[in-house]
Amino acid sequence: MSSEERQRREEEPPREESPQEELRAESQETEDVSEPVEVGGSEDPGVVGEIADEDHAERPADEPPLKEEEPSEETLEITQDELSTLVEEVELARRERDEYLDDMRRMKAELENSRKRQERERARFVQLASERLVRELLPVLDNLERALEAEGDVREGVRATRDQLVIVLGREGLAPVNSDGEHFDPTVHEAVMSQPSDEHEEDTVIQTIERGYVLNGRPIRPAKVVVAKQV
């Protein structure tokens, strides 16, 4: 606005404005004052998010992992006292091991010697038993020779020799198995045949073909017998 117009307006008497004009003027002033003001900083929030995502992205598979910090020299240092203690413990464990091995070898040798000693004693016992039995049977052999040299009927001499032999073997635990008239017992009898009989019950021994024997209660030879069978 020029100075002449400003002066002319000042000289003019003031004009009353209508209410519409006052409202229009106030709104115009408000528009002039409330202009948009740019806020400082032109960074895009999307760009900031992308940068943050890149920081948290996983490392590539071919990228080597970060190296761990190597222990310092202070942690690797071993004092002389600790080293001496370790050496003493190793020596003690070695001595204990050697002692255990010596004990095991000694026990093994003792067991082996005991086994050999038992075998020698068993062999010696068998030898003594055989010698005693043979010594007791020698008189029986002598009687058989005399019976063969004698003239005439030798049955009495053979019977006496047999009785003597039974006595000698009886002292060693030998005993004959009873068969005739006994009920058949498969533990001490062996049926070689069966024969019908009305006089005996079934499975009764009616004849002994070969006598059986037990030694100290244990059967060593079953008696071969004929067993009765009902008609």
N, CA, C and O of each residue as an XYZ file, in Angstrom:
924
protein
N       0.856     -1.172      0.000
C       0.000      0.000      0.000
C       0.900      1.232      0.000
O       1.875      1.284      0.750
N       0.585      2.221     -0.830
C       1.413      3.437     -0.921
C       1.060      4.401      0.182
O       0.041      4.258      0.858
N       1.927      5.394      0.355
C       1.721      6.380      1.428
C       0.541      7.267      1.157
O      -0.115      7.684      2.111
N       0.207      7.603     -0.145
C      -0.933      8.453     -0.481
C      -2.220      7.759     -0.120
O      -3.123      8.381      0.438
N      -2.325      6.458     -0.433
C      -3.550      5.730     -0.111
C      -3.733      5.632      1.382
O      -4.839      5.756      1.906
N      -2.566      5.394      2.089
C      -2.656      5.302      3.538
C      -3.141      6.618      4.126
O      -3.941      6.613      5.062
N      -2.672      7.748      3.596
C      -3.071      9.066      4.093
C      -4.524      9.324      3.794
O      -5.251      9.877      4.619
N      -4.956      8.915      2.591
C      -6.348      9.154      2.204
C      -7.294      8.360      3.092
O      -8.363      8.847      3.458
N      -6.913      7.172      3.430
C      -7.758      6.358      4.308
C      -7.821      6.944      5.684
O      -8.871      6.913      6.326
N      -6.725      7.476      6.148
C      -6.737      8.080      7.478
C      -7.629      9.299      7.528
O      -8.256      9.567      8.552
N      -7.697     10.062      6.406
C      -8.543     11.257      6.375
C     -10.001     10.915      6.274
O     -10.849     11.684      6.727
N     -10.325      9.746      5.672
C     -11.718      9.355      5.540
C     -12.271      8.974      6.885
O     -11.573      8.388      7.713
N     -13.545      9.312      7.110
C     -14.155      8.934      8.399
C     -14.291      7.409      8.479
O     -14.519      6.761      7.457
N     -14.163      6.861      9.606
C     -14.265      5.392      9.761
C     -15.639      4.887      9.419
O     -16.659      5.473      9.783
N     -15.635      3.749      8.686
C     -16.886      3.149      8.239
C     -17.167      1.924      9.089
O     -16.310      1.082      9.356
N     -18.410      1.884      9.490
C     -18.806      0.719     10.297
C     -18.932     -0.501      9.419
O     -19.574     -0.477      8.369
N     -18.291     -1.590      9.882
C     -18.335     -2.853      9.130
C     -19.479     -3.710      9.596
O     -19.846     -3.726     10.771
N     -20.023     -4.413      8.653
C     -21.123     -5.297      8.988
C     -20.588     -6.540      9.680
O     -19.398     -6.843      9.590
N     -21.440     -7.241     10.349
C     -20.974     -8.482     11.024
C     -20.385     -9.474     10.058
O     -19.446    -10.168     10.447
N     -20.854     -9.609      8.820
C     -20.300    -10.547      7.871
C     -18.894    -10.174      7.510
O     -18.020    -11.030      7.377
N     -18.676     -8.849      7.346
C     -17.334     -8.407      6.991
C     -16.360     -8.642      8.109
O     -15.205     -8.982      7.851
N     -16.788     -8.471      9.365
C     -15.895     -8.731     10.488
C     -15.482    -10.191     10.548
O     -14.314    -10.497     10.789
N     -16.435    -11.099     10.331
C     -16.103    -12.528     10.359
C     -15.148    -12.891      9.254
O     -14.228    -13.684      9.454
N     -15.370    -12.285      8.026
C     -14.496    -12.550      6.900
C     -13.094    -12.072      7.184
O     -12.113    -12.727      6.833
N     -13.009    -10.908      7.831
C     -11.673    -10.372      8.121
C     -10.945    -11.233      9.147
O      -9.743    -11.467      9.017
N     -11.653    -11.700     10.153
C     -11.003    -12.554     11.177
C     -10.521    -13.870     10.586
O      -9.440    -14.353     10.923
N     -11.343    -14.455      9.688
C     -10.922    -15.726      9.071
C      -9.713    -15.546      8.189
O      -8.858    -16.427      8.102
N      -9.638    -14.354      7.507
C      -8.478    -14.073      6.670
C      -7.229    -13.944      7.492
O      -6.175    -14.440      7.094
N      -7.316    -13.290      8.626
C      -6.149    -13.168      9.493
C      -5.708    -14.515     10.037
O      -4.520    -14.809     10.172
N      -6.725    -15.326     10.344
C      -6.369    -16.664     10.864
C      -5.641    -17.488      9.824
O      -4.686    -18.188     10.159
N      -6.072    -17.423      8.551
C      -5.398    -18.156      7.484
C      -3.989    -17.669      7.285
O      -3.078    -18.451      7.013
N      -3.806    -16.317      7.427
C      -2.455    -15.773      7.233
C      -1.509    -16.230      8.323
O      -0.328    -16.477      8.078
N      -2.045    -16.338      9.535
C      -1.162    -16.716     10.646
C      -0.866    -18.200     10.643
O       0.279    -18.601     10.855
N      -1.916    -19.058     10.397
C      -1.763    -20.526     10.494
C      -1.294    -21.121      9.190
O      -1.990    -21.948      8.601
N      -0.134    -20.721      8.730
C       0.487    -21.374      7.583
C       1.218    -22.621      8.021
O       1.728    -22.643      9.141
N       1.302    -23.669      7.203
C       2.008    -24.929      7.586
C       3.473    -24.656      7.761
O       4.120    -23.988      6.954
N       3.967    -25.195      8.840
C       5.366    -25.042      9.169
C       6.043    -26.386      9.015
O       5.586    -27.374      9.590
N       7.118    -26.447      8.255
C       7.841    -27.701      8.031
C       8.621    -28.070      9.259
O       9.340    -27.254      9.836
N       8.471    -29.291      9.643
C       9.193    -29.811     10.811
C      10.579    -30.224     10.356
O      10.749    -30.792      9.277
N      11.560    -29.935     11.182
C      12.942    -30.257     10.825
C      13.181    -31.743     10.735
O      12.537    -32.531     11.427
N      14.095    -32.117      9.891
C      14.441    -33.540      9.702
C      13.722    -34.107      8.522
O      12.492    -34.134      8.482
N      14.487    -34.566      7.553
C      13.893    -35.078      6.322
C      14.059    -36.586      6.184
O      13.917    -37.125      5.086
N      14.363    -37.283      7.302
C      14.570    -38.728      7.199
C      13.248    -39.438      7.049
O      12.279    -39.102      7.729
N      13.198    -40.406      6.175
C      12.005    -41.205      5.933
C      11.927    -42.319      6.969
O      12.916    -43.036      7.124
N      10.826    -42.519      7.688
C      10.748    -43.612      8.680
C      10.921    -44.974      8.044
O      11.405    -45.897      8.698
N      10.539    -45.124      6.789
C      10.766    -46.399      6.118
C      12.220    -46.722      5.967
O      12.624    -47.877      6.107
N      13.023    -45.710      5.681
C      14.463    -45.905      5.541
C      15.070    -46.306      6.857
O      15.939    -47.176      6.904
N      14.619    -45.676      7.941
C      15.132    -46.028      9.277
C      14.811    -47.468      9.612
O      15.648    -48.172     10.178
N      13.597    -47.927      9.269
C      13.234    -49.317      9.527
C      14.082    -50.282      8.744
O      14.463    -51.336      9.253
N      14.391    -49.923      7.472
C      15.230    -50.818      6.682
C      16.620    -50.944      7.257
O      17.199    -52.031      7.249
N      17.175    -49.833      7.764
C      18.508    -49.885      8.371
C      18.510    -50.769      9.606
O      19.435    -51.550      9.825
N      17.442    -50.633     10.426
C      17.366    -51.477     11.623
C      17.244    -52.934     11.267
O      17.821    -53.792     11.935
N      16.467    -53.238     10.178
C      16.340    -54.634      9.777
C      17.654    -55.195      9.285
O      17.969    -56.359      9.529
N      18.430    -54.366      8.586
C      19.722    -54.848      8.106
C      20.653    -55.174      9.258
O      21.445    -56.113      9.163
N      20.574    -54.406     10.360
C      21.436    -54.671     11.519
C      21.092    -55.999     12.162
O      21.972    -56.687     12.679
N      19.794    -56.372     12.134
C      19.370    -57.616     12.783
C      19.287    -58.779     11.815
O      18.864    -59.864     12.214
N      19.666    -58.602     10.575
C      19.583    -59.703      9.600
C      20.610    -60.775      9.933
O      21.659    -60.483     10.507
N      20.300    -62.033      9.567
C      21.227    -63.132      9.837
C      22.452    -63.024      8.958
O      22.406    -62.522      7.835
N      23.562    -63.518      9.514
C      24.814    -63.508      8.755
C      24.749    -64.568      7.650
O      24.043    -65.566      7.799
N      25.455    -64.371      6.573
C      25.478    -65.392      5.510
C      26.071    -66.683      6.028
O      26.865    -66.680      6.969
N      25.675    -67.814      5.399
C      26.149    -69.131      5.839
C      27.631    -69.291      5.632
O      28.299    -69.968      6.413
N      28.168    -68.664      4.568
C      29.595    -68.840      4.287
C      30.481    -67.896      5.075
O      31.707    -67.956      4.975
N      29.863    -67.022      5.862
C      30.683    -66.098      6.646
C      31.213    -66.808      7.876
O      30.416    -67.383      8.618
N      32.506    -66.803      8.134
C      33.070    -67.502      9.320
C      32.576    -66.892     10.605
O      32.394    -65.677     10.690
N      32.348    -67.746     11.641
C      31.881    -67.206     12.923
C      32.951    -66.359     13.579
O      34.144    -66.449     13.290
N      32.461    -65.550     14.461
C      33.394    -64.700     15.201
C      34.299    -65.543     16.068
O      33.832    -66.473     16.726
N      35.541    -65.250     16.083
C      36.509    -65.987     16.890
C      36.321    -65.677     18.367
O      36.159    -64.528     18.780
N      36.350    -66.772     19.156
C      36.264    -66.584     20.595
C      37.585    -66.054     21.121
O      38.662    -66.298     20.576
N      37.447    -65.362     22.143
C      38.652    -64.802     22.741
C      39.514    -65.912     23.319
O      39.041    -66.731     24.107
N      40.749    -65.936     22.934
C      41.675    -66.937     23.457
C      41.997    -66.636     24.915
O      42.092    -65.482     25.331
N      42.165    -67.742     25.694
C      42.480    -67.502     27.116
C      43.799    -66.771     27.243
O      44.741    -66.972     26.476
N      43.819    -65.961     28.193
C      45.036    -65.182     28.433
C      46.139    -66.069     28.980
O      45.875    -67.181     29.440
N      47.348    -65.595     28.935
C      48.491    -66.361     29.421
C      48.411    -66.610     30.920
O      48.981    -67.579     31.422
N      47.712    -65.748     31.632
C      47.614    -65.921     33.080
C      46.837    -67.182     33.433
O      47.175    -67.876     34.392
N      45.763    -67.488     32.633
C      44.968    -68.678     32.933
C      45.696    -69.958     32.587
O      45.371    -71.008     33.140
N      46.699    -69.910     31.663
C      47.437    -71.097     31.266
C      48.649    -71.364     32.135
O      49.275    -72.418     32.021
N      48.967    -70.478     32.950
C      50.141    -70.656     33.780
C      49.854    -71.644     34.912
O      48.814    -71.541     35.562
N      50.756    -72.600     35.161
C      50.659    -73.562     36.260
C      51.854    -73.354     37.164
O      53.002    -73.333     36.722
N      51.562    -73.206     38.408
C      52.650    -72.961     39.342
C      53.483    -74.220     39.533
O      53.045    -75.330     39.230
N      54.665    -74.025     40.030
C      55.564    -75.147     40.263
C      54.994    -76.103     41.307
O      55.150    -77.317     41.180
N      54.336    -75.570     42.337
C      53.746    -76.428     43.377
C      52.636    -77.303     42.806
O      52.544    -78.487     43.133
N      51.788    -76.719     41.947
C      50.718    -77.517     41.343
C      51.294    -78.608     40.456
O      50.793    -79.732     40.456
N      52.337    -78.294     39.704
C      52.967    -79.291     38.855
C      53.580    -80.418     39.679
O      53.474    -81.586     39.305
N      54.213    -80.081     40.785
C      54.791    -81.107     41.663
C      53.698    -81.996     42.253
O      53.871    -83.208     42.384
N      52.577    -81.379     42.604
C      51.460    -82.164     43.154
C      50.922    -83.149     42.122
O      50.648    -84.305     42.446
N      50.772    -82.694     40.883
C      50.286    -83.589     39.825
C      51.254    -84.744     39.584
O      50.827    -85.883     39.395
N      52.540    -84.457     39.590
C      53.528    -85.516     39.392
C      53.464    -86.544     40.512
O      53.547    -87.746     40.260
N      53.316    -86.076     41.751
C      53.215    -87.001     42.885
C      51.965    -87.875     42.784
O      52.014    -89.069     43.081
N      50.846    -87.281     42.364
C      49.611    -88.075     42.223
C      49.763    -89.143     41.146
O      49.292    -90.268     41.311
N      50.427    -88.784     40.033
C      50.642    -89.774     38.973
C      51.535    -90.911     39.463
O      51.264    -92.077     39.175
N      52.582    -90.589     40.192
C      53.474    -91.613     40.719
C      52.749    -92.510     41.718
O      52.960    -93.723     41.731
N      51.896    -91.921     42.555
C      51.134    -92.721     43.517
C      50.181    -93.675     42.804
O      50.076    -94.842     43.180
N      49.485    -93.185     41.774
C      48.572    -94.057     41.019
C      49.342    -95.184     40.330
O      48.853    -96.311     40.242
N      50.547    -94.879     39.841
C      51.351    -95.912     39.195
C      51.799    -96.978     40.181
O      51.802    -98.163     39.851
N      52.175    -96.574     41.385
C      52.586    -97.555     42.399
C      51.417    -98.434     42.818
O      51.575    -99.643     42.989
N      50.234    -97.826     42.987
C      49.051    -98.623     43.347
C      48.715    -99.627     42.243
O      48.358   -100.773     42.518
N      48.835    -99.179     40.995
C      48.577   -100.105     39.884
C      49.540   -101.280     39.915
O      49.121   -102.424     39.741
N      50.812   -101.020     40.130
C      51.804   -102.090     40.182
C      51.535   -103.039     41.344
O      51.724   -104.248     41.213
N      51.093   -102.500     42.486
C      50.781   -103.359     43.628
C      49.594   -104.264     43.326
O      49.609   -105.446     43.667
N      48.561   -103.709     42.685
C      47.402   -104.524     42.329
C      47.784   -105.629     41.349
O      47.328   -106.765     41.480
N      48.622   -105.297     40.368
C      49.049   -106.308     39.408
C      49.858   -107.408     40.086
O      49.697   -108.585     39.764
N      50.727   -107.031     41.024
C      51.513   -108.042     41.744
C      50.604   -108.950     42.566
O      50.809   -110.163     42.607
N      49.594   -108.363     43.225
C      48.658   -109.178     44.014
C      47.891   -110.148     43.118
O      47.702   -111.310     43.481
N      47.451   -109.681     41.955
C      46.710   -110.558     41.047
C      47.597   -111.687     40.528
O      47.155   -112.830     40.416
N      48.842   -111.362     40.213
C      49.756   -112.425     39.755
C      50.000   -113.430     40.870
O      50.056   -114.633     40.615
N      50.146   -112.956     42.100
C      50.394   -113.852     43.224
C      49.188   -114.765     43.459
O      49.344   -115.966     43.682
N      47.975   -114.181     43.406
C      46.768   -114.991     43.587
C      46.622   -116.023     42.477
O      46.238   -117.163     42.738
N      46.922   -115.639     41.253
C      46.838   -116.586     40.145
C      47.829   -117.727     40.328
O      47.501   -118.886     40.078
N      49.043   -117.397     40.765
C      50.040   -118.446     40.987
C      49.606   -119.381     42.116
O      49.798   -120.593     42.020
N      49.018   -118.825     43.194
C      48.555   -119.666     44.294
C      47.432   -120.594     43.851
O      47.419   -121.769     44.218
N      46.486   -120.077     43.062
C      45.404   -120.931     42.575
C      45.934   -122.045     41.674
O      45.476   -123.185     41.754
N      46.896   -121.711     40.821
C      47.468   -122.724     39.943
C      48.198   -123.795     40.751
O      48.091   -124.984     40.450
N      48.941   -123.372     41.777
C      49.643   -124.350     42.620
C      48.654   -125.225     43.386
O      48.875   -126.427     43.539
N      47.565   -124.626     43.869
C      46.559   -125.408     44.586
C      45.912   -126.441     43.670
O      45.689   -127.581     44.076
N      45.612   -126.044     42.435
C      45.010   -126.990     41.490
C      45.954   -128.154     41.208
O      45.532   -129.311     41.188
N      47.234   -127.846     40.989
C      48.195   -128.914     40.729
C      48.364   -129.820     41.938
O      48.516   -131.033     41.794
N      48.339   -129.229     43.137
C      48.480   -130.038     44.349
C      47.292   -130.974     44.520
O      47.471   -132.127     44.913
N      46.076   -130.499     44.231
C      44.897   -131.359     44.324
C      44.956   -132.484     43.297
O      44.585   -133.621     43.591
N      45.424   -132.163     42.089
C      45.543   -133.218     41.087
C      46.553   -134.278     41.517
O      46.324   -135.470     41.314
N      47.665   -133.854     42.107
C      48.652   -134.836     42.575
C      48.086   -135.688     43.707
O      48.303   -136.899     43.742
N      47.361   -135.057     44.631
C      46.776   -135.824     45.734
C      45.719   -136.807     45.224
O      45.619   -137.932     45.712
N      44.929   -136.366     44.235
C      43.918   -137.280     43.689
C      44.573   -138.471     42.985
O      44.145   -139.614     43.145
N      45.598   -138.188     42.219
C      46.299   -139.289     41.541
C      46.939   -140.232     42.555
O      46.923   -141.450     42.373
N      47.500   -139.668     43.620
C      48.127   -140.515     44.651
C      47.077   -141.354     45.374
O      47.328   -142.516     45.694
N      45.899   -140.777     45.636
C      44.834   -141.527     46.300
C      44.357   -142.681     45.427
O      44.133   -143.788     45.916
N      44.204   -142.413     44.123
C      43.774   -143.483     43.217
C      44.820   -144.584     43.166
O      44.489   -145.769     43.126
N      46.070   -144.186     43.167
C      47.137   -145.180     43.126
C      47.145   -146.037     44.388
O      47.308   -147.255     44.318
N      46.970   -145.396     45.536
C      46.939   -146.146     46.784
C      45.739   -147.082     46.838
O      45.845   -148.224     47.286
N      44.586   -146.579     46.370
C      43.395   -147.427     46.376
C      43.573   -148.632     45.459
O      43.175   -149.748     45.794
N      44.175   -148.390     44.299
C      44.403   -149.501     43.368
C      45.371   -150.523     43.971
O      45.159   -151.731     43.863
N      46.434   -150.023     44.605
C      47.393   -150.936     45.217
C      46.743   -151.764     46.312
O      46.996   -152.964     46.415
N      45.911   -151.138     47.127
C      45.250   -151.877     48.213
C      44.303   -152.925     47.663
O      44.260   -154.046     48.170
N      43.540   -152.576     46.629
C      42.608   -153.531     46.051
C      43.341   -154.715     45.423
O      42.954   -155.870     45.600
N      44.397   -154.407     44.693
C      45.163   -155.497     44.069
C      45.783   -156.389     45.136
O      45.799   -157.612     44.995
N      46.289   -155.783     46.192
C      46.903   -156.571     47.261
C      45.876   -157.502     47.902
O      46.203   -158.633     48.261
N      44.635   -157.033     48.049
C      43.599   -157.872     48.642
C      43.114   -158.952     47.678
O      42.622   -159.996     48.107
N      43.255   -158.698     46.369
C      42.802   -159.691     45.394
C      43.851   -160.754     45.099
O      43.537   -161.779     44.494
N      45.066   -160.530     45.510
C      46.106   -161.528     45.249
C      45.785   -162.885     45.878
O      45.985   -163.901     45.212
N      45.294   -162.966     47.133
C      44.933   -164.285     47.690
C      43.853   -164.994     46.870
O      43.869   -166.218     46.745
N      42.915   -164.221     46.312
C      41.871   -164.824     45.482
C      42.502   -165.451     44.238
O      42.129   -166.552     43.834
N      43.448   -164.751     43.642
C      44.147   -165.288     42.476
C      44.916   -166.561     42.835
O      44.955   -167.516     42.060
N      45.520   -166.556     44.013
C      46.227   -167.763     44.457
C      45.274   -168.941     44.593
O      45.614   -170.047     44.173
N      44.101   -168.744     45.162
C      43.138   -169.829     45.330
C      42.648   -170.351     43.984
O      42.444   -171.555     43.835
N      42.458   -169.483     43.013
C      42.065   -169.948     41.694
C      43.145   -170.826     41.068
O      42.837   -171.834     40.431
N      44.394   -170.452     41.245
C      45.484   -171.267     40.709
C      45.532   -172.635     41.403
O      45.768   -173.652     40.752
N      45.310   -172.658     42.710
C      45.303   -173.947     43.430
C      44.147   -174.824     42.956
O      44.289   -176.038     42.809
N      42.995   -174.181     42.718
C      41.838   -174.965     42.271
C      42.094   -175.580     40.905
O      41.654   -176.700     40.643
N      42.779   -174.886     40.050
C      43.099   -175.438     38.733
C      44.140   -176.554     38.808
O      44.125   -177.463     37.978
N      45.040   -176.499     39.785
C      46.073   -177.531     39.924
C      45.545   -178.801     40.601
O      46.124   -179.879     40.465
N      44.431   -178.650     41.334
C      43.901   -179.815     42.075
C      43.219   -180.784     41.112
O      42.740   -180.394     40.047
N      43.188   -182.047     41.508
C      42.530   -183.077     40.708
C      41.126   -183.334     41.246
O      40.845   -183.061     42.414
N      40.267   -183.845     40.418
C      38.925   -184.169     40.843
C      37.997   -182.973     40.728
O      38.223   -182.075     39.916
N      36.957   -182.965     41.543
C      35.929   -181.926     41.528
C      36.504   -180.632     42.120
O      36.982   -180.618     43.254
N      36.451   -179.554     41.341
C      37.009   -178.270     41.785
C      35.911   -177.278     42.153
O      36.180   -176.100     42.383
N      34.670   -177.765     42.207
C      33.585   -176.810     42.458
C      33.679   -176.202     43.845
O      33.415   -175.013     44.025
N      34.053   -177.013     44.827
C      34.140   -176.472     46.177
C      35.223   -175.404     46.267
O      35.037   -174.382     46.929
N      36.342   -175.634     45.611
C      37.406   -174.639     45.636
C      37.019   -173.361     44.934
O      37.339   -172.265     45.395
N      36.322   -173.503     43.803
C      35.870   -172.290     43.076
C      34.841   -171.531     43.889
O      34.856   -170.301     43.922
N      33.935   -172.265     44.553
C      32.930   -171.595     45.377
C      33.597   -170.839     46.512
O      33.218   -169.704     46.798
N      34.577   -171.440     47.160
C      35.279   -170.755     48.240
C      36.021   -169.520     47.729
O      36.051   -168.486     48.395
N      36.608   -169.636     46.561
C      37.308   -168.482     45.971
C      36.340   -167.364     45.646
O      36.628   -166.187     45.864
N      35.172   -167.754     45.113
C      34.176   -166.722     44.811
C      33.737   -166.004     46.068
O      33.646   -164.777     46.068
N      33.461   -166.734     47.145
C      33.039   -166.115     48.391
C      34.118   -165.168     48.924
O      33.806   -164.103     49.457
N      35.363   -165.554     48.780
C      36.451   -164.691     49.221
C      36.513   -163.406     48.392
O      36.743   -162.321     48.926
N      36.308   -163.543     47.096
C      36.314   -162.361     46.222
C      35.165   -161.417     46.560
O      35.332   -160.197     46.547
N      33.994   -161.985     46.862
C      32.845   -161.146     47.221
C      33.139   -160.368     48.495
O      32.751   -159.205     48.612
N      33.818   -160.991     49.449
C      34.140   -160.314     50.702
C      35.107   -159.152     50.460
O      34.939   -158.063     51.010
N      36.120   -159.402     49.627
C      37.099   -158.342     49.332
C      36.433   -157.161     48.637
O      36.657   -156.011     49.013
N      35.622   -157.438     47.634
C      34.955   -156.351     46.915
C      33.888   -155.665     47.779
O      33.604   -154.480     47.605
N      33.313   -156.416     48.697
C      32.336   -155.820     49.601
C      32.965   -154.769     50.496
O      32.336   -153.759     50.811
N      34.221   -155.005     50.914
C      34.905   -153.999     51.725
C      35.166   -152.712     50.939
O      35.362   -151.654     51.536
N      35.169   -152.795     49.622
C      35.352   -151.611     48.770
C      34.025   -150.930     48.417
O      34.005   -149.940     47.686
N      32.908   -151.472     48.948
C      31.607   -150.863     48.704
C      30.794   -151.520     47.628
O      29.740   -151.008     47.250
N      31.262   -152.660     47.114
C      30.537   -153.351     46.055
C      29.484   -154.280     46.661
O      29.766   -155.023     47.602
N      28.265   -154.229     46.109
C      27.178   -155.084     46.610
C      26.352   -155.552     45.425
O      26.143   -154.789     44.482
N      25.865   -156.823     45.455
C      25.044   -157.338     44.353
C      23.626   -156.787     44.428
O      23.156   -156.405     45.500
N      22.947   -156.748     43.280
C      21.566   -156.271     43.193
C      20.635   -157.465     43.349
O      20.796   -158.474     42.663
N      19.652   -157.353     44.259
C      18.644   -158.407     44.434
C      17.677   -158.363     43.258
O      17.169   -157.299     42.906
N      17.423   -159.520     42.652
C      16.613   -159.544     41.429
C      15.463   -160.534     41.509
O      14.307   -160.139     41.352
N      15.747   -161.820     41.750
C      14.703   -162.840     41.685
C      13.588   -162.543     42.691
O      13.830   -162.324     43.878
N      12.338   -162.543     42.160
C      11.166   -162.303     42.997
C      10.917   -160.833     43.296
O       9.910   -160.505     43.924
N      11.788   -159.949     42.876
C      11.614   -158.517     43.139
C      10.811   -157.868     42.012
O      10.775   -158.358     40.884
N      10.174   -156.759     42.353
C       9.460   -155.984     41.337
C      10.472   -155.287     40.415
O      11.503   -154.793     40.874
N      10.173   -155.254     39.150
C      11.108   -154.691     38.179
C      11.387   -153.214     38.495
O      10.465   -152.409     38.619
N      12.684   -152.877     38.621
C      13.127   -151.509     38.905
C      14.056   -151.079     37.772
O      15.161   -151.610     37.657
N      13.640   -150.137     36.940
C      14.477   -149.764     35.780
C      15.805   -149.138     36.162
O      16.702   -149.059     35.324
N      15.962   -148.686     37.417
C      17.231   -148.085     37.824
C      18.319   -149.132     38.040
O      19.504   -148.830     37.899
N      17.920   -150.379     38.385
C      18.918   -151.423     38.648
C      18.676   -152.678     37.819
O      19.488   -153.602     37.852
N      17.565   -152.726     37.073
C      17.241   -153.909     36.271
C      17.189   -153.541     34.791
O      16.852   -152.417     34.419
N      17.529   -154.510     33.973
C      17.412   -154.377     32.531
C      16.691   -155.610     31.999
O      17.217   -156.722     32.039
N      15.462   -155.388     31.495
C      14.642   -156.501     31.009
C      15.121   -156.915     29.624
O      15.046   -156.142     28.668
N      15.601   -158.118     29.534
C      16.058   -158.629     28.233
C      14.930   -159.354     27.512
O      14.965   -159.497     26.290
N      13.902   -159.825     28.278
C      12.749   -160.489     27.670
C      11.637   -160.569     28.702
O      11.870   -160.423     29.902
N      10.429   -160.804     28.218
C       9.275   -160.997     29.098
C       8.699   -162.391     28.847
O       8.756   -162.918     27.736
N       8.148   -162.965     29.903
C       7.658   -164.352     29.806
C       6.293   -164.444     30.490
O       6.135   -163.989     31.623
N       5.301   -165.035     29.801
C       3.980   -165.178     30.438
C       4.070   -166.076     31.665
O       4.766   -167.092     31.656
N       3.356   -165.690     32.720
C       3.396   -166.478     33.954
C       2.106   -166.251     34.716
O       1.655   -165.118     34.886
N       1.510   -167.364     35.178
C       0.317   -167.275     36.014
C       0.665   -167.262     37.491
O      -0.181   -166.926     38.319
N       1.884   -167.617     37.835
C       2.293   -167.701     39.229
C       2.838   -166.380     39.781
O       2.934   -166.214     40.997
N       3.192   -165.454     38.911
C       3.785   -164.189     39.345
C       2.949   -163.015     38.845
O       2.254   -163.091     37.831
N       3.050   -161.942     39.597
C       2.378   -160.726     39.162
C       3.141   -160.130     37.966
O       4.306   -160.447     37.726
N       2.465   -159.287     37.254
C       3.096   -158.665     36.097
C       4.258   -157.760     36.543
O       4.171   -157.120     37.592
N       5.338   -157.702     35.757
C       6.548   -156.918     36.024
C       7.305   -157.447     37.241
O       7.977   -156.685     37.937
N       7.196   -158.744     37.493
C       8.004   -159.361     38.546
C       9.169   -160.101     37.896
O       9.004   -160.784     36.885
N      10.364   -159.947     38.503
C      11.555   -160.609     37.969
C      11.465   -162.098     38.324
O      11.424   -162.457     39.501
N      11.435   -162.964     37.298
C      11.321   -164.399     37.537
C      12.643   -165.134     37.272
O      12.779   -166.309     37.613
N      13.620   -164.438     36.662
C      14.901   -165.083     36.403
C      15.973   -164.013     36.197
O      15.732   -162.985     35.564
N      17.174   -164.278     36.749
C      18.314   -163.378     36.578
C      19.311   -164.023     35.629
O      19.825   -165.108     35.897
N      19.576   -163.357     34.534
C      20.523   -163.876     33.553
C      21.949   -163.430     33.887
O      22.892   -164.213     33.770
N      22.099   -162.175     34.301
C      23.407   -161.657     34.696
C      23.223   -160.753     35.893
O      22.408   -159.830     35.871
N      24.001   -161.029     36.963
C      23.832   -160.284     38.201
C      24.304   -158.838     38.023
O      25.278   -158.559     37.323
N      23.575   -157.930     38.683
C      23.942   -156.515     38.679
C      24.593   -156.119     39.997
O      24.463   -156.816     41.003
N      25.310   -154.965     39.977
C      26.033   -154.531     41.182
C      25.882   -153.019     41.343
O      25.687   -152.267     40.388
N      25.985   -152.620     42.624
C      26.031   -151.190     42.984
C      27.307   -150.969     43.786
O      27.728   -151.823     44.566
N      27.918   -149.797     43.575
C      29.138   -149.442     44.286
C      28.852   -148.220     45.147
O      28.592   -147.125     44.649
N      28.908   -148.446     46.455
C      28.609   -147.378     47.424
C      27.239   -146.755     47.162
O      27.071   -145.538     47.223
N      26.263   -147.619     46.869
C      24.890   -147.177     46.659
C      24.593   -146.675     45.269
O      23.446   -146.328     44.988
N      25.580   -146.618     44.376
C      25.363   -146.097     43.020
C      25.444   -147.256     42.035
O      26.445   -147.972     42.014
N      24.402   -147.457     41.211
C      24.437   -148.573     40.256
C      25.594   -148.403     39.265
O      25.774   -147.344     38.663
N      26.372   -149.486     39.118
C      27.445   -149.457     38.135
C      27.189   -150.466     37.010
O      27.808   -150.389     35.949
N      26.275   -151.408     37.248
C      25.884   -152.331     36.196
C      24.505   -152.893     36.506
O      24.325   -153.491     37.566
N      23.507   -152.723     35.608
C      22.165   -153.247     35.876
C      22.124   -154.766     35.707
O      22.905   -155.356     34.961
N      21.201   -155.361     36.415
C      21.025   -156.817     36.315
C      20.141   -157.143     35.105
O      19.088   -156.533     34.920
N      20.565   -158.084     34.303
C      19.789   -158.511     33.151
C      18.822   -159.605     33.587
O      19.239   -160.659     34.069
N      17.532   -159.346     33.415
C      16.519   -160.235     34.013
C      15.421   -160.531     32.991
O      15.296   -159.901     31.941
N      14.614   -161.565     33.392
C      13.416   -161.920     32.652
C      12.218   -161.491     33.492
O      12.157   -161.790     34.685
N      11.263   -160.792     32.876
C      10.138   -160.188     33.604
C       8.863   -160.953     33.263
O       8.642   -161.345     32.117
N       8.024   -161.158     34.290
C       6.751   -161.876     34.101
C       5.758   -160.984     33.384
O       5.741   -159.762     33.536
N       4.923   -161.659     32.588
C       3.895   -160.942     31.834
C       2.604   -161.704     31.939
O       2.587   -162.922     31.764
N       1.502   -161.002     32.226
C       0.203   -161.652     32.356
C      -0.302   -162.102     31.008
O      -0.123   -161.426     29.994
N      -0.941   -163.263     31.017
C      -1.486   -163.838     29.781
C      -2.768   -163.106     29.412
O      -3.395   -163.428     28.403
